[in-house]
Amino acid sequence: MNWMLIWKIVFVGVLAVFAVMAVMTTIYGARDIKKMLRELDEEKDEED
């Protein structure tokens, strides 16, 4: 096993972890934004 192969494996692994984190951030971030907007809407309805 040479250094080039090791760095290719590390590079692909890091890209995979980044892709998973990006997808999770998008999904959970969208969920949090929806929750925040729903709570703001409820507060607005309570004031009226």
CHARMM-style PDB file with segment names, atoms N, HN, CA, C and O in Angstrom:
ATOM      1  N   MET     1       0.859  -1.170   0.000  1.00  0.00      PROA
ATOM      2  CA  MET     1       0.000   0.000   0.000  1.00  0.00      PROA
ATOM      3  C   MET     1       0.911   1.242   0.000  1.00  0.00      PROA
ATOM      4  O   MET     1       1.799   1.379   0.842  1.00  0.00      PROA
ATOM      5  N   ASN     2       0.670   2.121  -0.949  1.00  0.00      PROA
ATOM      6  HN  ASN     2      -0.051   2.010  -1.632  1.00  0.00      PROA
ATOM      7  CA  ASN     2       1.505   3.317  -1.031  1.00  0.00      PROA
ATOM      8  C   ASN     2       0.756   4.547  -0.516  1.00  0.00      PROA
ATOM      9  O   ASN     2      -0.444   4.488  -0.247  1.00  0.00      PROA
ATOM     10  N   TRP     3       1.472   5.647  -0.383  1.00  0.00      PROA
ATOM     11  HN  TRP     3       2.446   5.694  -0.601  1.00  0.00      PROA
ATOM     12  CA  TRP     3       0.910   6.866   0.171  1.00  0.00      PROA
ATOM     13  C   TRP     3      -0.197   7.446  -0.696  1.00  0.00      PROA
ATOM     14  O   TRP     3      -1.157   8.014  -0.177  1.00  0.00      PROA
ATOM     15  N   MET     4      -0.074   7.311  -1.989  1.00  0.00      PROA
ATOM     16  HN  MET     4       0.707   6.849  -2.411  1.00  0.00      PROA
ATOM     17  CA  MET     4      -1.093   7.848  -2.897  1.00  0.00      PROA
ATOM     18  C   MET     4      -2.441   7.175  -2.639  1.00  0.00      PROA
ATOM     19  O   MET     4      -3.469   7.849  -2.578  1.00  0.00      PROA
ATOM     20  N   LEU     5      -2.438   5.874  -2.491  1.00  0.00      PROA
ATOM     21  HN  LEU     5      -1.602   5.327  -2.541  1.00  0.00      PROA
ATOM     22  CA  LEU     5      -3.681   5.140  -2.227  1.00  0.00      PROA
ATOM     23  C   LEU     5      -4.270   5.525  -0.870  1.00  0.00      PROA
ATOM     24  O   LEU     5      -5.483   5.695  -0.747  1.00  0.00      PROA
ATOM     25  N   ILE     6      -3.429   5.661   0.135  1.00  0.00      PROA
ATOM     26  HN  ILE     6      -2.444   5.523   0.036  1.00  0.00      PROA
ATOM     27  CA  ILE     6      -3.913   6.043   1.464  1.00  0.00      PROA
ATOM     28  C   ILE     6      -4.589   7.406   1.411  1.00  0.00      PROA
ATOM     29  O   ILE     6      -5.669   7.577   1.977  1.00  0.00      PROA
ATOM     30  N   TRP     7      -3.973   8.384   0.739  1.00  0.00      PROA
ATOM     31  HN  TRP     7      -3.096   8.246   0.279  1.00  0.00      PROA
ATOM     32  CA  TRP     7      -4.548   9.721   0.668  1.00  0.00      PROA
ATOM     33  C   TRP     7      -5.822   9.746  -0.173  1.00  0.00      PROA
ATOM     34  O   TRP     7      -6.723  10.540   0.095  1.00  0.00      PROA
ATOM     35  N   LYS     8      -5.903   8.891  -1.179  1.00  0.00      PROA
ATOM     36  HN  LYS     8      -5.170   8.246  -1.397  1.00  0.00      PROA
ATOM     37  CA  LYS     8      -7.150   8.804  -1.947  1.00  0.00      PROA
ATOM     38  C   LYS     8      -8.283   8.276  -1.073  1.00  0.00      PROA
ATOM     39  O   LYS     8      -9.406   8.773  -1.144  1.00  0.00      PROA
ATOM     40  N   ILE     9      -7.993   7.277  -0.256  1.00  0.00      PROA
ATOM     41  HN  ILE     9      -7.080   6.873  -0.198  1.00  0.00      PROA
ATOM     42  CA  ILE     9      -8.997   6.706   0.640  1.00  0.00      PROA
ATOM     43  C   ILE     9      -9.440   7.757   1.664  1.00  0.00      PROA
ATOM     44  O   ILE     9     -10.634   7.909   1.925  1.00  0.00      PROA
ATOM     45  N   VAL    10      -8.474   8.480   2.243  1.00  0.00      PROA
ATOM     46  HN  VAL    10      -7.504   8.356   2.032  1.00  0.00      PROA
ATOM     47  CA  VAL    10      -8.795   9.532   3.207  1.00  0.00      PROA
ATOM     48  C   VAL    10      -9.644  10.610   2.541  1.00  0.00      PROA
ATOM     49  O   VAL    10     -10.626  11.073   3.122  1.00  0.00      PROA
ATOM     50  N   PHE    11      -9.271  11.013   1.326  1.00  0.00      PROA
ATOM     51  HN  PHE    11      -8.474  10.637   0.855  1.00  0.00      PROA
ATOM     52  CA  PHE    11      -9.996  12.053   0.607  1.00  0.00      PROA
ATOM     53  C   PHE    11     -11.449  11.642   0.339  1.00  0.00      PROA
ATOM     54  O   PHE    11     -12.372  12.425   0.565  1.00  0.00      PROA
ATOM     55  N   VAL    12     -11.641  10.437  -0.132  1.00  0.00      PROA
ATOM     56  HN  VAL    12     -10.892   9.801  -0.315  1.00  0.00      PROA
ATOM     57  CA  VAL    12     -12.992   9.945  -0.411  1.00  0.00      PROA
ATOM     58  C   VAL    12     -13.790   9.837   0.888  1.00  0.00      PROA
ATOM     59  O   VAL    12     -14.980  10.154   0.911  1.00  0.00      PROA
ATOM     60  N   GLY    13     -13.149   9.396   1.963  1.00  0.00      PROA
ATOM     61  HN  GLY    13     -12.183   9.139   1.944  1.00  0.00      PROA
ATOM     62  CA  GLY    13     -13.825   9.306   3.254  1.00  0.00      PROA
ATOM     63  C   GLY    13     -14.271  10.663   3.758  1.00  0.00      PROA
ATOM     64  O   GLY    13     -15.389  10.814   4.251  1.00  0.00      PROA
ATOM     65  N   VAL    14     -13.399  11.652   3.636  1.00  0.00      PROA
ATOM     66  HN  VAL    14     -12.491  11.530   3.236  1.00  0.00      PROA
ATOM     67  CA  VAL    14     -13.747  13.007   4.079  1.00  0.00      PROA
ATOM     68  C   VAL    14     -14.879  13.569   3.226  1.00  0.00      PROA
ATOM     69  O   VAL    14     -15.780  14.217   3.758  1.00  0.00      PROA
ATOM     70  N   LEU    15     -14.853  13.337   1.930  1.00  0.00      PROA
ATOM     71  HN  LEU    15     -14.121  12.810   1.498  1.00  0.00      PROA
ATOM     72  CA  LEU    15     -15.940  13.803   1.070  1.00  0.00      PROA
ATOM     73  C   LEU    15     -17.265  13.146   1.444  1.00  0.00      PROA
ATOM     74  O   LEU    15     -18.311  13.795   1.427  1.00  0.00      PROA
ATOM     75  N   ALA    16     -17.220  11.874   1.779  1.00  0.00      PROA
ATOM     76  HN  ALA    16     -16.371  11.346   1.793  1.00  0.00      PROA
ATOM     77  CA  ALA    16     -18.443  11.173   2.168  1.00  0.00      PROA
ATOM     78  C   ALA    16     -19.002  11.750   3.471  1.00  0.00      PROA
ATOM     79  O   ALA    16     -20.207  11.974   3.586  1.00  0.00      PROA
ATOM     80  N   VAL    17     -18.135  11.989   4.443  1.00  0.00      PROA
ATOM     81  HN  VAL    17     -17.156  11.807   4.350  1.00  0.00      PROA
ATOM     82  CA  VAL    17     -18.585  12.567   5.711  1.00  0.00      PROA
ATOM     83  C   VAL    17     -19.160  13.958   5.475  1.00  0.00      PROA
ATOM     84  O   VAL    17     -20.197  14.301   6.043  1.00  0.00      PROA
ATOM     85  N   PHE    18     -18.506  14.759   4.649  1.00  0.00      PROA
ATOM     86  HN  PHE    18     -17.664  14.480   4.187  1.00  0.00      PROA
ATOM     87  CA  PHE    18     -19.007  16.096   4.349  1.00  0.00      PROA
ATOM     88  C   PHE    18     -20.381  16.029   3.690  1.00  0.00      PROA
ATOM     89  O   PHE    18     -21.273  16.803   4.038  1.00  0.00      PROA
ATOM     90  N   ALA    19     -20.556  15.112   2.744  1.00  0.00      PROA
ATOM     91  HN  ALA    19     -19.831  14.484   2.462  1.00  0.00      PROA
ATOM     92  CA  ALA    19     -21.841  14.988   2.054  1.00  0.00      PROA
ATOM     93  C   ALA    19     -22.948  14.619   3.038  1.00  0.00      PROA
ATOM     94  O   ALA    19     -24.045  15.176   2.977  1.00  0.00      PROA
ATOM     95  N   VAL    20     -22.667  13.693   3.934  1.00  0.00      PROA
ATOM     96  HN  VAL    20     -21.777  13.241   3.984  1.00  0.00      PROA
ATOM     97  CA  VAL    20     -23.668  13.293   4.928  1.00  0.00      PROA
ATOM     98  C   VAL    20     -24.011  14.466   5.833  1.00  0.00      PROA
ATOM     99  O   VAL    20     -25.184  14.707   6.119  1.00  0.00      PROA
ATOM    100  N   MET    21     -23.000  15.198   6.285  1.00  0.00      PROA
ATOM    101  HN  MET    21     -22.047  15.002   6.053  1.00  0.00      PROA
ATOM    102  CA  MET    21     -23.244  16.349   7.155  1.00  0.00      PROA
ATOM    103  C   MET    21     -24.034  17.434   6.429  1.00  0.00      PROA
ATOM    104  O   MET    21     -24.896  18.073   7.032  1.00  0.00      PROA
ATOM    105  N   ALA    22     -23.759  17.650   5.159  1.00  0.00      PROA
ATOM    106  HN  ALA    22     -23.058  17.131   4.669  1.00  0.00      PROA
ATOM    107  CA  ALA    22     -24.482  18.672   4.395  1.00  0.00      PROA
ATOM    108  C   ALA    22     -25.955  18.301   4.258  1.00  0.00      PROA
ATOM    109  O   ALA    22     -26.829  19.158   4.392  1.00  0.00      PROA
ATOM    110  N   VAL    23     -26.229  17.040   3.993  1.00  0.00      PROA
ATOM    111  HN  VAL    23     -25.519  16.344   3.884  1.00  0.00      PROA
ATOM    112  CA  VAL    23     -27.617  16.584   3.857  1.00  0.00      PROA
ATOM    113  C   VAL    23     -28.343  16.696   5.195  1.00  0.00      PROA
ATOM    114  O   VAL    23     -29.483  17.156   5.245  1.00  0.00      PROA
ATOM    115  N   MET    24     -27.685  16.275   6.285  1.00  0.00      PROA
ATOM    116  HN  MET    24     -26.758  15.901   6.245  1.00  0.00      PROA
ATOM    117  CA  MET    24     -28.319  16.346   7.602  1.00  0.00      PROA
ATOM    118  C   MET    24     -28.576  17.793   8.004  1.00  0.00      PROA
ATOM    119  O   MET    24     -29.625  18.098   8.571  1.00  0.00      PROA
ATOM    120  N   THR    25     -27.638  18.682   7.721  1.00  0.00      PROA
ATOM    121  HN  THR    25     -26.786  18.434   7.260  1.00  0.00      PROA
ATOM    122  CA  THR    25     -27.813  20.094   8.047  1.00  0.00      PROA
ATOM    123  C   THR    25     -28.987  20.677   7.269  1.00  0.00      PROA
ATOM    124  O   THR    25     -29.772  21.451   7.817  1.00  0.00      PROA
ATOM    125  N   THR    26     -29.108  20.314   6.013  1.00  0.00      PROA
ATOM    126  HN  THR    26     -28.470  19.686   5.569  1.00  0.00      PROA
ATOM    127  CA  THR    26     -30.212  20.806   5.194  1.00  0.00      PROA
ATOM    128  C   THR    26     -31.557  20.321   5.730  1.00  0.00      PROA
ATOM    129  O   THR    26     -32.499  21.105   5.855  1.00  0.00      PROA
ATOM    130  N   ILE    27     -31.643  19.055   6.039  1.00  0.00      PROA
ATOM    131  HN  ILE    27     -30.878  18.419   5.937  1.00  0.00      PROA
ATOM    132  CA  ILE    27     -32.912  18.481   6.511  1.00  0.00      PROA
ATOM    133  C   ILE    27     -33.298  19.057   7.868  1.00  0.00      PROA
ATOM    134  O   ILE    27     -34.407  19.560   8.044  1.00  0.00      PROA
ATOM    135  N   TYR    28     -32.367  18.981   8.834  1.00  0.00      PROA
ATOM    136  HN  TYR    28     -31.466  18.572   8.690  1.00  0.00      PROA
ATOM    137  CA  TYR    28     -32.694  19.457  10.180  1.00  0.00      PROA
ATOM    138  C   TYR    28     -32.824  20.977  10.232  1.00  0.00      PROA
ATOM    139  O   TYR    28     -33.618  21.499  11.015  1.00  0.00      PROA
ATOM    140  N   GLY    29     -32.064  21.687   9.419  1.00  0.00      PROA
ATOM    141  HN  GLY    29     -31.419  21.263   8.783  1.00  0.00      PROA
ATOM    142  CA  GLY    29     -32.186  23.138   9.367  1.00  0.00      PROA
ATOM    143  C   GLY    29     -33.537  23.562   8.824  1.00  0.00      PROA
ATOM    144  O   GLY    29     -34.158  24.482   9.357  1.00  0.00      PROA
ATOM    145  N   ALA    30     -33.999  22.903   7.769  1.00  0.00      PROA
ATOM    146  HN  ALA    30     -33.494  22.156   7.337  1.00  0.00      PROA
ATOM    147  CA  ALA    30     -35.319  23.218   7.211  1.00  0.00      PROA
ATOM    148  C   ALA    30     -36.411  22.930   8.232  1.00  0.00      PROA
ATOM    149  O   ALA    30     -37.380  23.680   8.341  1.00  0.00      PROA
ATOM    150  N   ARG    31     -36.253  21.846   8.976  1.00  0.00      PROA
ATOM    151  HN  ARG    31     -35.466  21.236   8.888  1.00  0.00      PROA
ATOM    152  CA  ARG    31     -37.242  21.505  10.000  1.00  0.00      PROA
ATOM    153  C   ARG    31     -37.282  22.577  11.095  1.00  0.00      PROA
ATOM    154  O   ARG    31     -38.355  22.970  11.552  1.00  0.00      PROA
ATOM    155  N   ASP    32     -36.105  23.041  11.505  1.00  0.00      PROA
ATOM    156  HN  ASP    32     -35.233  22.722  11.133  1.00  0.00      PROA
ATOM    157  CA  ASP    32     -36.054  24.080  12.537  1.00  0.00      PROA
ATOM    158  C   ASP    32     -36.651  25.389  12.041  1.00  0.00      PROA
ATOM    159  O   ASP    32     -37.333  26.080  12.798  1.00  0.00      PROA
ATOM    160  N   ILE    33     -36.408  25.739  10.799  1.00  0.00      PROA
ATOM    161  HN  ILE    33     -35.854  25.178  10.184  1.00  0.00      PROA
ATOM    162  CA  ILE    33     -36.966  26.976  10.246  1.00  0.00      PROA
ATOM    163  C   ILE    33     -38.480  26.877  10.179  1.00  0.00      PROA
ATOM    164  O   ILE    33     -39.173  27.840  10.506  1.00  0.00      PROA
ATOM    165  N   LYS    34     -39.013  25.726   9.759  1.00  0.00      PROA
ATOM    166  HN  LYS    34     -38.450  24.943   9.493  1.00  0.00      PROA
ATOM    167  CA  LYS    34     -40.469  25.542   9.735  1.00  0.00      PROA
ATOM    168  C   LYS    34     -41.050  25.684  11.135  1.00  0.00      PROA
ATOM    169  O   LYS    34     -42.087  26.320  11.322  1.00  0.00      PROA
ATOM    170  N   LYS    35     -40.370  25.082  12.128  1.00  0.00      PROA
ATOM    171  HN  LYS    35     -39.528  24.565  11.976  1.00  0.00      PROA
ATOM    172  CA  LYS    35     -40.843  25.169  13.507  1.00  0.00      PROA
ATOM    173  C   LYS    35     -40.828  26.618  13.985  1.00  0.00      PROA
ATOM    174  O   LYS    35     -41.773  27.073  14.631  1.00  0.00      PROA
ATOM    175  N   MET    36     -39.762  27.337  13.670  1.00  0.00      PROA
ATOM    176  HN  MET    36     -38.995  26.968  13.146  1.00  0.00      PROA
ATOM    177  CA  MET    36     -39.654  28.729  14.088  1.00  0.00      PROA
ATOM    178  C   MET    36     -40.767  29.567  13.467  1.00  0.00      PROA
ATOM    179  O   MET    36     -41.398  30.367  14.158  1.00  0.00      PROA
ATOM    180  N   LEU    37     -41.010  29.393  12.184  1.00  0.00      PROA
ATOM    181  HN  LEU    37     -40.498  28.743  11.623  1.00  0.00      PROA
ATOM    182  CA  LEU    37     -42.060  30.163  11.518  1.00  0.00      PROA
ATOM    183  C   LEU    37     -43.435  29.818  12.062  1.00  0.00      PROA
ATOM    184  O   LEU    37     -44.284  30.699  12.199  1.00  0.00      PROA
ATOM    185  N   ARG    38     -43.669  28.547  12.376  1.00  0.00      PROA
ATOM    186  HN  ARG    38     -42.979  27.831  12.265  1.00  0.00      PROA
ATOM    187  CA  ARG    38     -44.952  28.137  12.950  1.00  0.00      PROA
ATOM    188  C   ARG    38     -45.147  28.790  14.322  1.00  0.00      PROA
ATOM    189  O   ARG    38     -46.238  29.265  14.635  1.00  0.00      PROA
ATOM    190  N   GLU    39     -44.084  28.813  15.139  1.00  0.00      PROA
ATOM    191  HN  GLU    39     -43.197  28.428  14.885  1.00  0.00      PROA
ATOM    192  CA  GLU    39     -44.190  29.441  16.455  1.00  0.00      PROA
ATOM    193  C   GLU    39     -44.411  30.947  16.336  1.00  0.00      PROA
ATOM    194  O   GLU    39     -45.176  31.516  17.114  1.00  0.00      PROA
ATOM    195  N   LEU    40     -43.761  31.596  15.385  1.00  0.00      PROA
ATOM    196  HN  LEU    40     -43.140  31.133  14.753  1.00  0.00      PROA
ATOM    197  CA  LEU    40     -43.986  33.019  15.177  1.00  0.00      PROA
ATOM    198  C   LEU    40     -45.424  33.299  14.742  1.00  0.00      PROA
ATOM    199  O   LEU    40     -46.029  34.286  15.159  1.00  0.00      PROA
ATOM    200  N   ASP    41     -45.961  32.415  13.896  1.00  0.00      PROA
ATOM    201  HN  ASP    41     -45.469  31.613  13.558  1.00  0.00      PROA
ATOM    202  CA  ASP    41     -47.342  32.574  13.449  1.00  0.00      PROA
ATOM    203  C   ASP    41     -48.310  32.409  14.613  1.00  0.00      PROA
ATOM    204  O   ASP    41     -49.299  33.135  14.712  1.00  0.00      PROA
ATOM    205  N   GLU    42     -48.020  31.439  15.507  1.00  0.00      PROA
ATOM    206  HN  GLU    42     -47.217  30.849  15.427  1.00  0.00      PROA
ATOM    207  CA  GLU    42     -48.869  31.235  16.683  1.00  0.00      PROA
ATOM    208  C   GLU    42     -48.820  32.450  17.601  1.00  0.00      PROA
ATOM    209  O   GLU    42     -49.847  32.854  18.148  1.00  0.00      PROA
ATOM    210  N   GLU    43     -47.627  33.042  17.778  1.00  0.00      PROA
ATOM    211  HN  GLU    43     -46.794  32.715  17.334  1.00  0.00      PROA
ATOM    212  CA  GLU    43     -47.515  34.234  18.609  1.00  0.00      PROA
ATOM    213  C   GLU    43     -48.310  35.389  18.008  1.00  0.00      PROA
ATOM    214  O   GLU    43     -48.940  36.158  18.734  1.00  0.00      PROA
ATOM    215  N   LYS    44     -48.279  35.508  16.697  1.00  0.00      PROA
ATOM    216  HN  LYS    44     -47.767  34.884  16.107  1.00  0.00      PROA
ATOM    217  CA  LYS    44     -49.008  36.582  16.017  1.00  0.00      PROA
ATOM    218  C   LYS    44     -50.513  36.384  16.226  1.00  0.00      PROA
ATOM    219  O   LYS    44     -51.240  37.347  16.470  1.00  0.00      PROA
ATOM    220  N   ASP    45     -50.978  35.126  16.129  1.00  0.00      PROA
ATOM    221  HN  ASP    45     -50.387  34.344  15.931  1.00  0.00      PROA
ATOM    222  CA  ASP    45     -52.414  34.853  16.318  1.00  0.00      PROA
ATOM    223  C   ASP    45     -52.833  35.161  17.760  1.00  0.00      PROA
ATOM    224  O   ASP    45     -53.949  35.632  17.981  1.00  0.00      PROA
ATOM    225  N   GLU    46     -51.968  34.907  18.737  1.00  0.00      PROA
ATOM    226  HN  GLU    46     -51.062  34.524  18.557  1.00  0.00      PROA
ATOM    227  CA  GLU    46     -52.304  35.174  20.127  1.00  0.00      PROA
ATOM    228  C   GLU    46     -52.409  36.675  20.373  1.00  0.00      PROA
ATOM    229  O   GLU    46     -53.205  37.108  21.207  1.00  0.00      PROA
ATOM    230  N   GLU    47     -51.622  37.469  19.665  1.00  0.00      PROA
ATOM    231  HN  GLU    47     -50.975  37.118  18.989  1.00  0.00      PROA
ATOM    232  CA  GLU    47     -51.661  38.923  19.862  1.00  0.00      PROA
ATOM    233  C   GLU    47     -52.928  39.532  19.267  1.00  0.00      PROA
ATOM    234  O   GLU    47     -53.410  40.553  19.758  1.00  0.00      PROA
ATOM    235  N   ASP    48     -53.466  38.925  18.227  1.00  0.00      PROA
ATOM    236  HN  ASP    48     -53.074  38.096  17.829  1.00  0.00      PROA
ATOM    237  CA  ASP    48     -54.653  39.486  17.556  1.00  0.00      PROA
ATOM    238  C   ASP    48     -55.923  39.267  18.325  1.00  0.00      PROA
ATOM    239  OT1 ASP    48     -56.993  39.683  17.882  1.00  0.00      PROA
TER     240      ASP     48
END
